[in-house]
């Protein structure tokens, strides 16, 4: 019987070991799965990825491409252009009315093929708004009703058109389009800086969530150890039931806080993936805290120069002022007197045969001067000119206010930058001291030297200052990101932002 009991006990122990081994394997498998689903990311890495993949950056990049193409198209329009025009065949058979010598109308049937081919070269003159063209054309008419044919052609013709006192859009586009391209370049840089700032905010959302998780994990481990010690001390009668229940309550609260913090980490990870344009598939991100001891002196004068030379709002305000000037000029000239001059010379001839058109052409000369002078417009020109002038004054005021507002923001950020660096140094010291105080208090409680209330107070003080440190670190890097976005300058590496 004793032998049978020993065998049963042995079997039971074997089963327990098997269950324990299987449980450990499952735990290890779960831990490996958790680790594989977590990715460490740093602030600089996230900023770089956001500066390339954020939706605002993609939109600004497309706007820059469009501005580049506008400038390319305009520059191409200032170069010589060559066109071929042809209409062959151009056949029609119909009936048409013909006025006779006595004024009566007779209807006749006609059957014609009127074909045309021409080669045209043209050049726009941006400085004057005129154009010069060179052309060669040939026209053939076949009259099937009368069984005849004829040619009319110009082997070569040089023609010049020049408006005087007229609005010249080419001159203004030559000034505005390069500025618009530069504005788009600055807007792309600003979009990248804005994406980096957004990445900084979301990164520290992840830091705060991860900080809460770490605090909860630390508190859970510490409370487990303290609860184990408290149980032994309670059995020995050294503490009362209230202290034991209080420790159990804090342990349960730490477990709850851990679950809540893990949910916050998942939400922050999903927000970061959304910023990068990636689908969220449950992968958790672990933040790698940036250097907390970076201290950079930023000159207010240099920062103001960078801002004035690089911010897209200032360049855009200049562009709007220039466009307002263009509207003033357009209104004044379109509604004012105008003179158009056209002059041309070349060779032309018509004949039944083709060869005389090119072997014996006739001279052609053209000169035309057209004058347009408004006499009575009931105040239309005056009203539109006043409206354009008012819009120009508004554009100048907007430009002034834009520069002033950016300057005010810069002064505030520079003040915050000076104070947040000092605040971060103090927050680092306080965090380290609070951690040291908690370690001392825990050791003292385990030895029975202090009451539980004093240990709980040390723990709360440590958690509070750990969170305060994370918030100060967030303010530090967020302020720097705002300065970089405002000036589009990397002060740490002393180079333009994004290069």
Secondary structure, 3 states (H helix, E strand, C coil): CHHHHHHHHHHHHHHHHHHHHHHHHHHHHHHHHHHHCEEEEEHHHHHHHHHHHCHHHHHHHHHHHHHHHHHHHHHHHCCCEEEEEEECCCEEEEEEEEECCCCCEEEEEEEEEEEEEEEEEEEECCCCCCEEEEEEEEEEEEECCCCEEEEEEEEEEEEEEEEECCCCHHHHHHHHHHHHHHHHHHHHHHHHHHHHHHHHHHHHHHHHHHHHHHHHHHHHHHHHHHHHHHHHHHHCCCCCHHHHHHHHHHHHHHHHHHHHHHHHHHHHHHHHHHHCCCCCCCCEEEEECCCCCCCCCCCHHHHHHHHHHHCHHHHHHHHHHHHHHHHHHHHHHHCCCEEEEEEEEEEEEEECCCHHHHHCCEEEEEEEEEEECCCCCCCHHHHHHHHHHHHHHHHHHHHHHHHHHHHHHHHHHHHHHHHHHHHHHHHHHHHHHHHHHHHHHHHHHHCCCCCHHHHHHHHHHHHHHHHHHHHHHHHHHHHHHHHHHHHCEECCCCEECCC
